């Protein structure tokens, strides 16, 4: 996760300021869950990934 955070900041220019945890449930709700692939994530798993990325 630390490598992903560093990548997001340095490559994509993501600014973490003002990003709050109360936004995460809405982001998880808006995430399109794709069937197929290595693992199909559910809402709670997406939410945990988002929280872990803070």
Secondary structure, 3 states (H helix, E strand, C coil): CHHHHHHHHHCCCCCCCCCCHHHHHHHHHCCCCCCCCCCCCCHHHHHHHHHHCC
